[in-house]
């Protein structure tokens, strides 16, 4: 309801900002999400700093299930309404420290691009990230940004270059800077991207801190036998640079050139639009409705199995059930003997017909009010079957008679 009111009178909804912020902390997940969406709509240039502070403060105590949405909204607000780069960096460093595992790749990529384009804030950034890394080294995105900055601006960290008025000087030795990278390399032994960034940063520090070159080389050599081909190749190449190419190492390992922020933002916006269009087109393609073919016709849904087999076709011939046979006729039908021409017979055989006579097809059925029936054996083949059955029945009797005769003769 309040979202609809935003389109009519924004100031009226702004008066309830405190209540809406409290709803972000509600125990109900649906209320929290609705309130967060409404807070995002309430943000403007005048209230962005207090609202962002409230959201960042709640980020530390929020549930893990809600941190992803809250982190995404805070990052979007900071990028959209940041009035100066220092405030932007401070808010992003806080988010990376608290929920760096929920920060998306494009967010910390944009942060690196901004640091690269702000030479007056590079010293402040590397010192702030080093302190954050010492306090919370378990946030993946924080580790990546900090490792990149230490590799690029390590001498600013050690020598306290470009100090701001709001900063307090810190003491960091060259060995401690290498320690931070080595710890990150060992802690994130599974993540290939983080380990690769650590190796690159160590290689750059070998040029900036010549006294630690031997130690850095020993760390790099440990990864020459890595099962990941990318890390193995980098370790071999970096070891060769440190050991054999001292003359070109300083020029080879200079700072990265300033990244083009405008072109990066354009690519990021194009990628976001492509992702949104792909997300919108996916449900329509996955829906179970009819598909449109190029000529504009609608493809019918697939036919059921009965239609596929043509089991219920309209032009199928109508079949009628065959008349059931009497129990006495079943054996006759099975053996194919004793077939009676019912077209010439005046009636069906009586129920008192001798079963043995029916079985052997001997004799004829008495017919009432009609001519004599023809022979039950309708073909020579059927006659042979009849003789065979008679022989099989009387064979045991014949054997008994022969045995009796032989006994009498004795």
C-alpha positions in Angstrom: 0.0 0.0 0.0 2.8 2.4 0.9 4.6 1.6 -2.3 1.5 2.7 -4.2 1.4 5.9 -2.1 5.0 6.6 -3.1 3.9 7.3 -6.6 1.3 9.8 -5.3 2.9 11.6 -2.3 6.5 10.7 -1.4 6.7 13.2 1.4 3.7 11.6 3.2 5.6 8.3 3.2 8.8 10.0 4.2 7.2 11.0 7.5 7.0 7.3 8.4 10.6 6.6 7.6 11.5 5.7 11.2 8.7 3.2 11.4 9.7 1.7 8.1 13.3 1.3 9.3 12.1 -0.5 12.3 10.2 -2.9 10.1 13.4 -3.8 8.4 14.4 -5.4 11.8 11.1 -7.3 12.2 11.2 -11.0 12.9 8.9 -11.8 10.0 10.9 -12.3 6.8 8.2 -11.0 4.4 7.9 -7.8 6.4 11.6 -7.3 6.4 11.8 -7.7 2.6 8.9 -5.4 2.0 10.3 -2.8 4.3 13.7 -3.0 2.7 12.2 -2.4 -0.7 10.4 0.6 0.6 13.5 2.0 2.3 15.3 1.7 -1.1 12.6 3.8 -2.7 12.8 6.4 0.1 16.5 7.1 -0.4 17.4 10.4 -2.0 20.4 12.8 -2.0 19.4 14.4 1.3 18.8 11.3 3.5 21.2 8.8 1.9 23.8 9.1 4.6 21.6 8.5 7.7 19.6 5.8 6.0 22.8 4.0 4.9 24.2 4.2 8.4 21.1 2.6 9.8 21.2 -0.2 7.3 25.0 -0.8 7.8 24.5 -0.9 11.6 21.8 -3.5 11.2 23.9 -5.5 8.8 26.1 -6.7 11.6 23.3 -8.3 13.7 21.0 -9.4 10.9 20.2 -13.0 10.1 22.3 -14.8 7.5 19.3 -15.4 5.3 18.6 -11.7 5.1 22.2 -10.5 4.8 22.4 -11.2 1.0 19.4 -9.0 0.2 20.5 -6.3 2.7 24.1 -6.3 1.3 22.9 -5.9 -2.3 20.6 -3.0 -1.4 23.3 -1.2 0.6 25.8 -1.6 -2.3 23.3 -0.3 -4.8 22.4 2.7 -2.6 26.0 3.6 -2.1 26.9 3.4 -5.8 23.8 5.3 -6.8 23.8 8.2 -4.3 27.5 8.5 -3.3 28.3 12.2 -3.2 32.1 11.9 -2.7 34.6 9.1 -3.2 35.8 9.0 0.4 32.3 8.3 1.8 31.8 5.7 -0.9 35.0 3.9 0.1 34.2 4.0 3.8 30.8 2.4 3.3 32.1 -0.2 1.0 34.9 -1.1 3.3 32.4 -1.6 6.1 30.2 -3.8 4.0 33.2 -5.9 2.9 34.3 -6.3 6.5 30.9 -7.3 7.7 29.4 -9.3 4.8 32.2 -9.7 2.2 31.0 -13.2 1.4 27.7 -11.9 0.2 29.2 -9.1 -2.1 28.9 -9.9 -5.8 31.9 -9.9 -8.1 30.8 -6.8 -10.1 30.6 -4.8 -6.9 34.2 -5.4 -5.8 35.4 -5.1 -9.4 33.8 -1.6 -9.5 35.5 -0.7 -6.2 38.9 -1.6 -7.6 38.2 0.5 -10.7 37.3 3.5 -8.5 40.5 3.1 -6.3 42.6 2.9 -9.5 41.0 6.2 -10.6 41.5 8.0 -7.3 45.3 8.4 -6.7 44.7 10.7 -3.8 42.8 7.9 -1.9 45.1 5.0 -2.8 47.2 5.2 0.3 44.1 5.6 2.5 42.5 2.6 0.8 45.4 0.2 1.2 45.9 1.2 4.9 42.1 0.8 5.6 42.0 -2.5 3.8 45.1 -3.8 5.6 43.5 -3.0 9.0 40.2 -4.6 7.9 42.1 -7.7 6.7 43.8 -8.0 10.1 40.5 -7.7 11.9 38.4 -9.9 9.6 40.2 -12.1 7.2 37.4 -14.5 6.6 35.4 -12.4 4.1 36.3 -13.5 0.6 35.6 -10.2 -1.3 37.5 -8.2 1.4 40.5 -10.4 1.0 40.6 -10.1 -2.8 40.4 -6.3 -2.7 42.9 -6.0 0.1 45.4 -8.4 -1.7 45.1 -6.4 -4.9 45.7 -3.1 -3.1 48.7 -4.4 -1.1 50.3 -5.7 -4.3 49.7 -2.4 -6.2 50.3 0.1 -3.3 52.5 -1.8 -0.9 55.0 1.0 -0.5 52.2 3.4 0.5 51.2 1.0 3.2 54.7 0.7 4.6 55.8 4.3 4.3 52.4 5.9 5.2 52.3 7.9 1.9 49.3 10.2 1.1 48.0 10.3 4.6 44.6 12.1 5.1 43.7 14.3 8.0 41.2 11.8 9.2 43.8 9.0 9.4 46.0 7.9 12.2 49.5 6.6 11.1 50.1 2.9 11.4 53.4 1.0 11.5 53.6 -1.8 9.0 56.9 -3.4 8.0 57.7 -5.1 4.6 57.7 -8.5 6.3 54.3 -7.9 7.8 52.9 -7.0 4.4 54.2 -10.3 3.0 52.8 -12.1 6.0 49.3 -10.8 5.2 49.6 -12.2 1.7 51.0 -15.5 2.7 48.2 -16.0 5.3 45.6 -15.2 2.7 47.3 -17.7 0.3 47.1 -20.5 2.9 43.7 -19.6 4.3 42.0 -19.7 0.9 43.6 -22.9 -0.4 40.4 -23.9 -2.2 39.6 -20.7 -4.0 41.7 -20.5 -7.2 40.9 -16.8 -7.9 42.0 -15.6 -4.5 45.2 -17.7 -4.6 46.1 -16.5 -8.1 45.6 -12.9 -6.9 47.9 -13.6 -3.9 50.6 -14.9 -6.2 50.5 -11.8 -8.4 50.6 -9.5 -5.4 53.6 -11.4 -4.0 55.4 -11.1 -7.3 54.8 -7.4 -7.3 56.1 -7.0 -3.7 59.3 -8.8 -4.7 60.1 -5.8 -6.9 58.9 -3.2 -4.4 60.5 -4.8 -1.3 63.9 -6.2 -2.6 64.8 -7.5 0.9 61.9 -9.9 0.9 62.6 -11.3 -2.6 64.1 -14.6 -1.4 61.2 -15.2 1.0 58.6 -14.4 -1.6 60.4 -16.8 -4.1 60.2 -19.6 -1.5 56.5 -19.0 -1.1 56.0 -19.0 -4.9 58.0 -22.2 -5.3 55.7 -24.1 -2.9 53.0 -23.9 -5.6 55.0 -25.3 -8.5 53.5 -28.7 -7.9 50.0 -27.5 -7.4 47.3 -29.7 -9.0 45.5 -26.7 -10.4 47.2 -25.9 -13.8 46.6 -22.2 -13.6 48.4 -21.9 -10.2 51.1 -24.2 -11.3 51.8 -22.3 -14.4 51.9 -18.9 -12.6 54.2 -20.3 -9.9 56.7 -21.6 -12.5 56.6 -18.3 -14.5 56.8 -16.1 -11.4 59.8 -18.1 -10.0 61.6 -17.7 -13.4 61.0 -13.9 -13.3 62.3 -13.6 -9.7 65.3 -15.8 -10.3 66.5 -15.0 -13.9 65.0 -11.7 -15.0 66.2 -9.2 -12.5 67.0 -6.7 -15.2 63.4 -6.4 -16.4 61.6 -7.2 -13.2 61.1 -3.6 -12.1 59.6 -2.4 -15.4 57.6 -5.6 -15.8 56.0 -5.3 -12.3 55.0 -1.7 -12.4 51.6 -0.5 -11.2 48.7 -1.3 -13.4 47.7 1.6 -15.7 44.6 3.5 -14.6 41.5 1.5 -15.5 39.0 3.2 -17.7 36.1 3.8 -15.4 33.6 5.0 -18.0 34.1 2.0 -20.3 33.8 -0.4 -17.3 30.6 1.1 -16.2 29.2 0.8 -19.8 30.2 -2.8 -20.0 28.7 -3.5 -16.6 25.4 -1.8 -17.5 25.2 -3.8 -20.7 25.9 -7.0 -18.8 23.1 -6.2 -16.3 20.6 -5.5 -19.1 21.5 -8.8 -20.8 21.1 -10.6 -17.5 17.7 -9.0 -16.9 16.4 -9.8 -20.4 17.6 -13.4 -20.1 15.8 -13.8 -16.8 12.6 -12.4 -18.3 12.8 -14.7 -21.3 13.5 -17.8 -19.3 10.0 -18.2 -17.7 8.2 -17.8 -21.0 10.4 -20.4 -22.7 9.9 -22.8 -19.8 6.1 -22.4 -19.6 3.9 -25.2 -20.7 1.8 -23.2 -23.1 1.7 -23.5 -26.9 4.8 -22.5 -28.8 4.8 -20.0 -31.7 6.3 -21.0 -34.9 8.0 -18.5 -37.2 5.0 -18.0 -39.5 2.8 -16.9 -36.6 0.8 -20.1 -36.3 0.5 -21.7 -32.9 2.0 -25.1 -32.5 -0.6 -27.5 -30.9 0.3 -29.3 -27.7 1.7 -32.8 -28.0 -1.0 -35.5 -28.6 -1.7 -37.9 -25.8 -0.6 -41.5 -26.0 -4.1 -42.7 -27.0 -4.2 -40.3 -30.0 -0.6 -41.3 -30.9 -1.6 -45.0 -31.1 -4.9 -44.1 -32.8 -6.8 -46.1 -30.2 -9.9 -43.9 -30.3 -10.0 -42.8 -33.9 -13.4 -42.0 -35.4 -12.7 -44.1 -38.5 -11.7 -47.2 -36.6 -13.9 -50.2 -37.5 -16.5 -51.1 -34.9 -15.9 -54.5 -33.5 -18.5 -56.7 -32.1 -17.9 -59.3 -29.4 -17.9 -62.8 -30.5 -20.6 -65.1 -29.1 -19.4 -67.1 -26.2 -19.0 -70.8 -26.6 -20.6 -73.3 -24.4 -18.4 -75.2 -22.0 -18.8 -78.5 -23.9 -17.6 -76.8 -27.1 -14.4 -75.3 -25.7 -12.3 -78.5 -26.2 -13.7 -78.9 -29.7 -12.7 -75.3 -30.6 -9.3 -75.8 -29.1 -8.5 -79.0 -31.0 -10.3 -77.9 -34.1 -12.4 -81.1 -34.3 -16.1 -81.9 -34.3 -16.9 -78.6 -36.2 -20.5 -78.4 -37.0 -22.0 -76.5 -39.9 -24.5 -74.4 -38.1 -25.8 -72.9 -41.3 -27.3 -76.2 -42.3 -28.1 -77.6 -38.9 -31.6 -76.9 -37.7 -30.5 -76.3 -34.1 -27.7 -76.5 -31.6 -26.7 -79.9 -30.1 -28.5 -80.8 -26.9 -26.9 -80.6 -23.5 -27.2 -84.4 -23.0 -24.7 -85.1 -25.8 -22.1 -87.6 -24.8 -18.9 -85.8 -23.9 -16.7 -88.6 -25.1 -18.5 -88.6 -28.5 -18.0 -84.9 -28.8 -14.3 -85.3 -27.9 -13.7 -88.0 -30.4 -16.1 -86.5 -33.0 -17.7 -89.9 -33.6 -21.2 -90.1 -34.8 -23.5 -87.2 -35.5 -25.8 -85.1 -33.4 -29.4 -85.8 -33.6 -31.1 -83.0 -35.6 -34.7 -82.1 -35.2 -36.8 -80.9 -38.1 -33.9 -81.0 -40.6 -31.8 -83.1 -42.8 -29.2 -85.4 -41.6 -26.0 -83.7 -40.5 -22.9 -84.2 -42.5 -19.9 -85.9 -41.1 -18.3 -84.1 -38.2 -14.9 -84.6 -39.7 -14.8 -81.8 -42.2 -11.4 -82.4 -43.6 -8.8 -85.2 -43.9 -6.6 -83.4 -41.4 -9.3 -83.5 -38.8 -9.8 -87.3 -39.5 -6.2 -88.0 -38.8 -6.4 -86.2 -35.5 -9.4 -88.2 -34.6 -7.7 -91.5 -35.3 -4.7 -90.4 -33.3 -6.8 -89.6 -30.3 -8.7 -93.0 -30.5 -5.3 -94.8 -30.7 -4.0 -92.9 -27.6 -7.2 -93.8 -25.6 -7.3 -97.5 -26.5 -3.5 -98.2 -26.4 -3.5 -98.9 -22.6 -6.5 -101.2 -23.0 -4.7 -103.1 -25.8 -1.6 -103.5 -23.7 -3.6 -104.9 -20.8 -5.3 -107.4 -23.1 -2.0 -108.6 -24.5 -0.6 -109.1 -21.0 -3.7 -111.1 -20.0 -3.3 -113.4 -23.0 0.3 -114.1 -22.3 -0.6 -115.0 -18.7 -3.3 -117.5 -19.9 -1.0 -119.2 -22.3 1.5 -119.8 -19.6 
